[in-house]
Amino acid sequence: MQVLSLAMPRTGTVTMQAALEILGCKPTYHGYTPLYNIDECAKWICAFDAKYHNRGPLFTREDWDDLLGNYQAVTDSPAICFAEELIKAYPEAKVVLVERNIESWYQSFDGMIQEMYNPMIHVLRLLDPQVLGPTATMFNYVYKDRRGFCRTDNKDELQHTARTLYREHYAHVRRVCPKDRLLDFRLEDGWGPLCEFLGKEKPDVPFPRLNEGAALAERFKEFQKRSMLLVLRNLTLVGVSAWVVLLAVGWARR
């Protein structure tokens, strides 16, 4: 583990993932990584249960290695929910906090709130226990758990407290991280301060400028499509099973 990029979601986490991988920190773990590695959701759920609900032992360095040992950097949630734990578990890793204008950030973050509190997610979660079930459960600990990271299970309340959560998270990271391991960074600063801080040579390519909302929407759309295919398969299996049962009952009565 080389870099812990612990900024809030919608602060350019996709851009940071791309930048860190260009610098050789590959792969970099992003919030959408577990959507393609569903088995990892169970491990995150165990970590959330232990930290926020006192169910099970807190994660050790060995546990984090089991989950993140194949990655050289992390960014976005769910990793940021364990900022202090990861800072302690990986003392060799540098920590980067990407700042963004808080009002601009909130406008983007509110879109994520709308996605997380979409009632259709709950319906699809029940119909797709293989993919959407585990991922929705994992992200519920972040956005929809009163004892979790955002400390609420209410959309209106989260919209009201989001800016406070943003400020508190940044203050917490700065408080628990040794100053010589921490870089306060803005994406517009480009390669210079980031490469100097990480001890990396400046690449011969422009600093990535990815559209966060569009990139995440594309990933989410792809994930929803995969989930919907499983829902259709599950409904088809249920329908066929019901038809077979009805056919058998009718045959028995004759």
C-alpha positions in Angstrom: 0.0 0.0 0.0 1.6 3.2 -1.2 -1.2 5.8 -1.1 -4.4 6.4 0.9 -6.5 8.9 -0.9 -9.1 9.6 1.8 -11.1 12.5 0.4 -14.9 12.4 0.4 -16.8 10.9 -2.6 -17.4 13.3 -5.5 -14.2 15.2 -4.9 -12.5 13.7 -8.0 -12.0 10.2 -6.8 -12.1 8.7 -10.3 -9.5 11.3 -11.4 -7.3 10.4 -8.5 -7.7 6.7 -9.3 -6.5 7.4 -12.8 -3.7 9.7 -11.7 -2.4 7.2 -9.1 -2.4 4.4 -11.6 -0.5 6.6 -14.1 2.1 7.0 -11.3 2.4 3.3 -11.0 0.1 2.7 -8.0 -1.8 0.0 -9.7 -4.3 -1.2 -9.2 -6.0 1.6 -7.1 -9.1 0.5 -5.2 -12.1 2.7 -5.9 -15.7 2.6 -4.5 -16.8 0.9 -7.6 -14.2 -1.8 -7.4 -16.3 -4.2 -5.3 -19.1 -4.0 -7.9 -16.8 -6.1 -10.0 -15.5 -8.2 -7.1 -18.7 -9.1 -5.3 -17.0 -11.4 -2.8 -15.2 -8.4 -1.3 -18.5 -6.9 -0.1 -18.8 -9.6 2.6 -15.4 -8.5 4.0 -16.3 -4.9 4.0 -19.6 -5.7 5.7 -17.6 -7.5 8.4 -15.4 -4.4 8.8 -18.4 -2.1 9.1 -20.1 -4.5 11.6 -17.1 -4.5 13.8 -16.4 -0.8 13.8 -19.9 0.7 13.8 -22.0 -2.1 15.5 -19.5 -3.9 17.8 -20.2 -7.2 16.1 -17.0 -9.1 15.7 -13.3 -8.2 16.1 -11.9 -5.0 14.7 -9.8 -5.5 11.5 -6.1 -6.1 12.0 -3.3 -5.4 9.4 -3.7 -9.1 8.4 -7.4 -8.5 7.8 -6.8 -5.4 5.7 -4.1 -7.2 3.7 -6.6 -10.0 3.0 -9.0 -7.4 1.6 -6.6 -4.8 0.0 -3.3 -6.7 -0.3 -3.5 -6.7 -4.1 -3.9 -2.9 -4.3 -1.2 -0.2 -4.0 -3.7 2.7 -3.3 -7.2 3.3 -2.3 -9.7 6.1 -2.9 -13.4 6.8 -2.3 -15.8 4.9 0.0 -15.9 2.4 1.5 -12.2 2.8 2.2 -12.5 6.4 3.6 -14.9 5.1 6.3 -11.9 3.4 7.8 -9.5 6.3 7.4 -8.0 6.1 10.9 -7.7 2.3 10.8 -6.0 2.3 7.4 -3.6 5.1 8.4 -2.5 3.0 11.4 -2.5 -0.3 9.5 -0.2 1.0 6.7 2.3 3.4 8.4 4.4 3.3 5.2 1.6 4.7 3.0 1.3 8.4 2.2 -2.1 10.1 2.7 -3.7 12.5 0.2 -6.8 14.7 0.9 -8.3 16.2 -2.2 -10.2 19.4 -1.3 -13.1 20.8 -3.4 -15.2 23.9 -3.1 -17.9 22.7 -0.6 -20.9 24.0 -2.5 -19.7 22.6 -5.8 -19.0 19.3 -4.0 -22.5 19.2 -2.4 -24.2 19.7 -5.8 -22.4 16.6 -7.0 -22.8 14.6 -3.8 -26.5 15.3 -3.7 -26.8 13.3 -6.9 -25.3 10.3 -5.1 -27.7 10.8 -2.3 -30.6 10.5 -4.8 -29.1 7.3 -6.2 -28.6 5.7 -2.8 -32.2 6.5 -1.6 -33.9 5.5 -4.9 -36.7 3.1 -3.7 -36.1 0.9 -6.8 -32.7 0.0 -5.3 -34.5 -1.7 -2.4 -36.8 -3.6 -4.7 -33.9 -4.8 -7.0 -31.8 -5.7 -3.9 -34.5 -8.2 -3.0 -34.8 -9.5 -6.5 -31.0 -9.8 -7.1 -29.4 -11.2 -3.9 -26.3 -12.3 -5.9 -25.0 -8.9 -7.1 -27.1 -5.9 -6.0 -27.9 -7.4 -2.6 -24.3 -7.5 -1.2 -23.3 -4.2 -2.8 -26.4 -2.3 -1.6 -25.9 -3.8 1.9 -22.3 -2.6 1.9 -23.1 0.9 0.8 -26.0 1.1 3.3 -23.4 1.2 6.0 -22.0 4.3 4.4 -25.2 6.3 3.5 -28.2 4.7 5.2 -27.1 3.5 8.6 -27.7 5.8 11.6 -24.7 4.3 13.3 -22.6 4.2 10.1 -20.4 6.7 8.3 -23.0 9.3 7.5 -24.9 8.7 10.8 -28.4 8.8 9.3 -30.9 6.6 7.5 -32.9 9.5 6.2 -32.4 11.2 2.9 -33.5 14.7 4.0 -31.3 14.6 7.1 -28.3 13.5 5.0 -28.9 16.4 2.6 -29.0 18.7 5.6 -25.9 17.4 7.4 -23.7 16.6 4.3 -21.6 19.7 4.5 -21.0 19.1 8.3 -20.0 15.5 7.5 -17.5 16.8 4.9 -15.8 19.2 7.3 -15.7 16.7 10.1 -14.2 14.0 8.0 -11.4 16.2 6.8 -10.7 17.5 10.3 -10.6 13.9 11.5 -8.1 12.8 8.9 -5.9 15.7 9.6 -6.0 15.0 13.3 -5.1 11.3 13.2 -2.5 11.5 10.3 1.1 12.5 11.0 1.7 15.8 9.2 4.7 14.5 7.3 2.5 11.8 5.8 -0.3 14.1 4.6 -0.8 16.2 1.5 -3.7 18.6 1.2 -4.3 18.6 -2.6 -6.4 20.2 -5.2 -6.8 18.6 -8.6 -6.1 21.9 -10.4 -2.6 21.8 -8.8 -1.7 19.0 -11.2 1.3 16.7 -11.1 3.8 18.9 -9.4 2.9 18.7 -5.7 1.5 15.2 -5.9 4.7 13.8 -7.6 6.9 15.6 -5.2 5.0 14.4 -2.2 4.9 10.8 -3.4 8.5 10.8 -4.7 7.4 10.0 -8.2 8.8 11.3 -11.5 6.4 13.6 -13.3 4.7 11.8 -16.2 4.9 13.0 -19.8 1.1 13.1 -20.0 -1.4 15.7 -18.9 -2.9 15.3 -15.4 -6.2 13.4 -15.9 -9.4 15.5 -15.9 -12.2 13.1 -15.8 -15.9 14.0 -15.5 -16.7 12.5 -12.1 -20.4 12.4 -12.5 -20.3 11.0 -16.0 -17.7 8.4 -15.2 -19.6 7.2 -12.2 -22.9 7.2 -14.0 -21.5 5.1 -16.7 -20.1 2.5 -14.2 -23.4 2.5 -12.3 -25.4 2.1 -15.6 -23.2 -0.9 -16.5 -23.7 -2.4 -13.0 -27.5 -1.8 -13.2 -27.6 -3.6 -16.5 -25.8 -6.6 -15.1 -28.1 -6.6 -12.1 -31.2 -6.4 -14.2 -30.2 -9.4 -16.3 -29.9 -11.4 -13.1 -33.3 -10.1 -11.9 -34.9 -11.2 -15.2 -33.2 -14.6 -14.9 -34.4 -15.0 -11.3 -37.9 -14.0 -12.2 -37.9 -16.4 -15.1 -36.7 -19.2 -12.8 -39.4 -18.4 -10.3 -42.0 -18.3 -13.1 -40.9 -21.6 -14.6 -40.8 -23.2 -11.1 -44.4 -22.0 -10.4 -45.6 -23.2 -13.8 -44.1 -26.7 -13.1 -45.7 -26.8 -9.7 -49.1 -25.8 -11.0 -48.7 -28.4 -13.8 -47.8 -31.1 -11.3 -50.8 -30.2 -9.1 -53.2 -30.3 -12.0 -51.8 -33.6 -13.2 -52.1 -35.1 -9.6 -55.8 -34.0 -9.4 -56.6 -35.7 -12.6 
